[in-house]
């Protein structure tokens, strides 16, 4: 025992007081109407049953967006930043970055492109609306566009294997079937180009006697191709041309390299579809999309394999691709164009 044990205080019957102040008082806690449990007033949904929590005037200013990652297959809501004539100052950027849980430099880069780009992707409309209100309080304008508006699941891009065209229009030929569409040049409204990157890493491991893993084989496959998305008034289908899987027989002067044929095809379409907007900004702003629309990554197992008696290996495959990211960006450009056209019609 220490010499000054006489100075040690004995515990009484009273409850111990916390060493730090509580985050919220019992009066500030919000009771869930479904499970009847108390939740912090900073939450939109119940911590225990995920039900929507009631909002009152005392908790409105305390609620904060969770901004949890939303899987690509799930339906989400996107907060799209609308560029403004006056650039936000450093204090506004800092507050917005803390709200969105991103780096200030990354947020500044997104706003510096001068084009509508996503700032956040949320799981519910209520959370997206909260983000919009918080950003509007900082003087930043956004628009909520849902994944349903982008129609990623309902109508995925239709890949073309070939096409024919003349002075009047073009006839795309799809890969899936022989159904054909006739599209007039003046009905093409938007052309979006980009590059698709796909990386596939395959690894085979073998367990040693000590329980450690030993890599017995590894391989990596990388593909890089340029693509073009076509949007028309009728039919409203997203046609996609991939340089590596397209028959360029429609060109009168074909080149030996697919990239050169693709550039020639793009130039021909732009010359004939004079009323269509052309967007080639994806490659330059691809990194800025990562804060809300990160490129997809998926890891799977190749199962167990018996190499020789007593030796068993297990394989794993990891794929990284930006195809979903590009499709979101392409659909965003089309969705904004359609909304802009409808707004112009409504104001007339």
TACOR-V28378 format. One line per field, one symbol per residue. psi: psi as a letter, one per 20 degrees, with the letter a starting at -180 (. if undefined). burial: + if it has 16 or more other ideal C-beta (glycine too) atoms within 10 Angstrom, else -. A space follows every 10 residues. Layout:
# TACOR-V28378
psi->???
burial->???
This chain:
# TACOR-V28378
psi->qqhkihippq paiqqqqqhq qqgqqhhhqp ppigikqpqq jiqhqphgij qpqqprhhig ihpqqglqpp qhiqpappop poqrhpqqrh ggggghhhgi lrqhhgghhg iihkqpqphq prhqhghhhg ggghhhhjjp prppprhhhi lhhhnrpopq hrqqrbhgaq oqorhgajpq qopqhiiphp ppqapppppo ppppqpprhj jqppohqpqp ppqoqqqppp prgpqmpoqp pphikqokii phnqrhphhh hghggghggh hhmhipqpok ighhjghhih hhmqqqpppr qjaqpogrpi opqpqqpppp qjghghgggg hgggghgghg ghhhhhi.
burial->---------- ---------- ---------+ -+------++ +-++++---- --+-----+- --+++-+--+ -+---+++++ +------+-- --+-+++-++ -+----++-+ +---++++++ ++++-+++++ ++-++----+ -+--+-+--+ -+----++++ --+-+---++ -+++------ +-+-+-++++ ++++-++-+- --++++---- ---------- ----++++++ ++----++++ +++--+-+-+ -------+-- ++-+++--+- -++--+--+- ++---+-++- +++-++---- ---------- --+-+----- +++-++++++ ++++++-+-- --------
